[in-house]
Amino acid sequence: MRWRDPVHFSHVAEMVKKQRTAPINEFEISHDSSSNTWHVEGAGLQRFVQMTNWSG
């Protein structure tokens, strides 16, 4: 087995940092007319939803 050159993951770390610091009010809303569903996407909003106890 041959070892490959080291890979730099700074771009991955930067992307993770950007997602972790994304404001909750930065999101996009789109509508899929074929299924008549709305989609809301945003890193800050996703973090909020994951941390919220929706069961009561």
N, C-alpha and C positions, 0 to 999 in steps of 0.2 A: 504494500500500500504506500502510495506517495503522498507526502504532506503538501498541502497547498500553501500558498503565500497567506500571511495573516490578512484578515478582512477587517476593514474599518467600519464600525457600526455607529459612527457619530451621527449619520443621517437618521438612523432609527431612534437613537436617544433624543435627538432634536424633535422628531415627530411625536414621541411619547410625551416629552415636556410640553409641547404645544397643546396636545390634547388635554393634559392635566391642568393646564392653566386657562383653558378656553372659558370665556364668560358664558353664563347660562342664557344670555339674551342673543347669542350668535347661533342661529339655526336657520334651516331652510325647510320650506313646506312645499310639497309637490302633490299633484293629484293624478292618479292613474284612472283614466276614464274607462278602460276596459273592465276593471274590477270595481270601479266607483269607490276607491279607497284613497285616503289621504296619508301621506308619509311625512313625518317630521324628523329631521336629522340634525344633530348638533352634539359635539363632544361634551359641552357643559351641561346641556339638558340631559344627556344620557347618564352622566355621573349623578345628577340629582335623582333621576328615576331609579337608578340602582340602589341609592342610599335610602330611599323612602320606603317605609313600611306601609304598604297599601292594604294590609289585612285589617286594619282597624286602629 
